[in-house]
C-alpha cells in the first residue's frame, strides 16, 4: 500500500520527537494545515508544501515518503522558557505537548536509546547564575509526574517551581520543617530563599554552554 503524506509525517514526528508546530515553523507551512492532516481531515497536501516539510527534516520528499530519516541529526528537545533575574519561566505545560519557546538539537547523551522522552530544557538569561551558568546556556531536566521533591534531588541543583508559581534554578536543601525547603543561589551576590514551599523540583541533568547549543 502506498504511504500517504499523513502517514509519512506521523512517522517522521514519532522518530524525531519533534512537535508539529516546530516543523510547521521550520518549513514555513501553515500549522493549521498540518494539524488538519494529523487529525485525518486530509491525507495529502500540495507538492510544494510537502517538499518544504521534508526539507524541514533534512531529507528529500522521496526519502521522506520512504521513511529514510536521520533521527540522531534531527531529534530535538523543547526549551520551556528562560531562567535568570526574575526567574519567570512559562512552564512547558503551557504549550502543546512537545512544544516550547524554541527547540534545540538533543545532546548525544539523550539519544542513545532513540528519541529523548520526558526531557525539557530552559535557557539561561542574564548573569544571575554566573559563574556556574552563563547567558545562553541551556539546562536540561526531566519533569517528574508527581509533585514535591524527589529524595535523590535534595542537595542537587534543580529547576524548581515554588508555591507562588515562580520557577528558579537553585540548590535545594531541607528547611526547618517538613514540606519547607531552602533554595540556595548559585551566585553569591543573589539572595537565598529560606523555608519555601515548592510544587516540584527536578535536578539539572546536563548544562550545555551557549556556544554548543544548536537551535532547530
N, C-alpha and C positions, 0 to 999 in steps of 0.2 A: 504494500500500500504506500502511495506517495505521501511523504511528510508534508504537512501543511505549515504555513508560516507560524501559525499559533503554536503548533507542537514544537517547532524549532526554537521559538522564543522561550517557551516554558522550559525546555531542556537547557538552553543557554543560561537562563536565570538560576536554575537549580544547581548547575555545575559550577557557576562562578560565584554564587552568593550575592550577586548584585540585585539592587531593587529596580523595579520597573521605572520609577521616576528618575533614578540616576542614569539609566540607559536612554530614556527619552531626552534628557537634558544633553547628554553627550552626543546623541545622534541628531539633535535639532528637529525631532519629530514630536508631534502632539502627544502629551501624556494621556489625554482622554482617548485618543485614537488607539493607543496601545492597550489601555485599560479595557476598552471595548473588545479588543481581540482576546485578552486574557479571560474576560468574562464569558466568552463564547458567543458574543453578539456578531462576530465576524470571524472568518477563518484565514483571511489574507488581506494584504494591503497593496498599495501601488508599488511598482518596481523601484522607483527612486527612493521611497521611504524604506523599503526593505533593504536596499543596499546601504543606506545610512545606518540602519540598526546593526547590520552585520559589521560595518566598519567600526561601530562603537565597541564591538567585541574584538576588534583587531583582525578580522578574517574577511575573506571574500563571501559573496552571497552563496555561491555554490558550496563552500565549506560550511557555512552557517547551516544550510539545509541538511548537510551530511553529519552535522554534529562534531565537526573537526575543530574543536576549540583548544586553546592553550590555557587550561584552568589555572595553572600556577601564575601565569602572567596577569590574569585578569580577576583574581579573587580580591575582593575589596572588603573594607570594614567601614561602617558609618561613624562619622565624628558627630557626637551628640550635641556638642556645644563648646564653650570656652570656659577656662578656669583662670583666675588671676585676681587682680584687685576688684573687689566687689563680689567675686565668686558666684556670679549669677549665671547658671547654666540651664538652658532649656533641655530638660531630660529627653533621652531618646524615646521615652514612652509617648512623648507629644507628637512624634512623627509616625507616618505609616511604617509598618514593620519593615526593618531593613534600611530605613531612610535616616537622614540627619542633615546637618548643615552642608556637608560635602562628604566624599568618600576618599579613602586612601588605599593604596595597594597594601594587601595584607603581608606583614613580615613573614619570612620563611618559617619562623617558629610556630606560626598558627596554621600553616598549610600542609604540614607533613602527612596528615591523615585526611586530606580532602579539604573542602571549603570550610572556613572557620565558622564555628557555631557559637552564638551567645557572646561574642566578643564585641565590645563597644569601645569608643575612644573619645577623648576630649583634647582640645588644643590649648596649650598654654598661651596666655595673653598677658603682656606686661612682665615686670621683673619681681613680682611679689613672692616668687618661689626660687629666686636666684640664691646661691649659685647652683643649686641642685638641678632645677629645670629652667630653661631659657625660653624667651618668646618664640613661638612657632613649633616647639617640641610637641609631640603627640604622645599621650599616655593611654595605654590600653588596659582594660579591665573587663571582668565578667560580672554583670549584674545578677545577683542571686535572686531566685524567685521568691524567697521568703524575706520578711522584714527583719530588722535587727542587725547585729554584728556577729559574723561567724567567729567562733572561738579562735581559729587559726589566724584571723586577721588582726586581732588585738596586738598592738605593738608595731604593726606594719603601717607603711604609708598607704593611705586609702583615698578613694573618691568617696565622699560622704555627703548624704543629704540630711540636713538637720530637721528638727521638728517644725521649723518655720518655712521649709521648702527651699532653703538655700543650699547650694552644692559647693563643696570645698575639697581641696586636696590637702590632707593633714595626716600627721601620725596619730593613730587612735590609741588612747590609754584608758584604763578603767577610772571612773570617777569615784567620789566618796560614798555613793550609794548605788545599789543595783539599778541598772537602767540609765545611769548617767555616765558620761564619758568626757575625758579631757581631749581636746583636739589641739595638737601641738604644731605650730607653724614651722615650715621648712626654712624660712628666712628669719634670722634673729631680730630683724627690725619690724617684723609683723607680730601682731598680738596673738597670744594663745587664747583658746576658748575653754573655760572650765565648767565641768558639771553640766554638760549639754545633753539633751535628749535627742537622739538621732533616729531617723526612719530606717536607714540602711547604710551599710559601708561595704566596699569591695576593694581589696588591695590592688595597687597598681602592679600589673603583671609584667609590663615592659614599657620603657620610655624610649622613644625614637627621637634623636636630635633633628632639629628643623631641616638641616641640610640633607638628611636621609629620607625625609617624608616625600612620597610620590603621590600627588593628588591625582585622582581619576575623574 
